[in-house]
């Protein structure tokens, strides 16, 4: 008789990115990495509506969003909902904004494997696994407080 099979719980991710082609490539890479990626969002209100309905385990948010929406304000709202955030941005002030918002940050450009490594690290970090250093470019600030669900 075989042991009972433990179901694999896939982590759910929300991508909020105004560069649609980049968002689709990122979605594909993260799904190949074993994650479930929700419908893509490019604006603040779209992202909040999706987050309220599904409650993702982590949101990947660009700082500059479509139609002038502010990713920093979105990050604050998502954190208030208990959803951890990873900033993905090429903006020079990205690190300072991430530190002020208390979220993790990964600079653009990044390779798809860098992003998968960063997300994997954040979930390991949330479980208290400090056995490996963060991947290159990933910054995790102490106040990145509401960590991804282990």
C-alpha positions, -999 to +999 in steps of 0.1 A: +000+000+000+014+034-010+015+065+013-012+090+009-005+117-017-001+152-003-017+178-026+008+204-039-005+239-032+006+262-059+014+297-048-008+323-065+008+354-080-006+387-094+014+406-120+007+443-123+027+455-153+019+481-180+044+465-205+021+438-218+047+418-237+069+417-206+040+407-185+031+378-207+067+366-208+069+369-170+036+351-166+049+322-187+082+319-169+065+319-135+039+293-145+068+272-158+084+277-124+053+261-108+033+292-098-003+300-107-005+334-122-038+353-122-052+375-149-027+403-157-034+438-146-019+471-158-038+496-137-044+502-100-081+494-098-078+463-119-052+449-096-072+457-064-103+441-079-084+409-087-067+409-053-099+413-034-115+384-053-086+360-052-061+370-025-028+362-042+002+350-021+024+377-037+019+407-061+046+417-085+041+454-091+058+478-115+062+513-099+050+531-130+017+517-143-007+525-172-024+558-175-002+573-148-013+550-120+011+548-091+025+514-082+037+527-048+001+536-038-010+502-051+016+485-030+004+503+001-032+492-006-022+456-013-001+455+019-032+468+038-051+438+024-024+415+037-008+408+003+030+410+001+045+430-028+076+427-049+085+459-069+097+452-104+110+484-119+137+501-139+132+534-121+164+547-104+146+555-071+132+519-070+152+508-040+144+539-020+107+536-028+108+499-019+125+506+014+100+534+022+071+511+013+086+481+031+085+458+001+110+437-017+125+450-050+140+436-082+154+459-108+147+458-145+160+445-167+160+410-152+160+376-168+130+354-164+150+330-144+161+358-121+124+366-114+116+329-107+147+328-083+135+360-066+100+347-060+113+313-048+136+331-024+108+353-010+087+323-002+117+305+014+125+336+033+089+338+046+093+303+060+124+314+078+148+295+054+179+317+054+201+289+041+207+306+007+215+342-001+190+362-021+195+361-059+215+390-075+196+422-076+168+412-051+165+436-022+144+425+008+139+453+033+132+445+070+098+461+068+089+440+038+068+430+067+038+411+057+058+382+042+045+359+015+026+330+030+048+300+037 
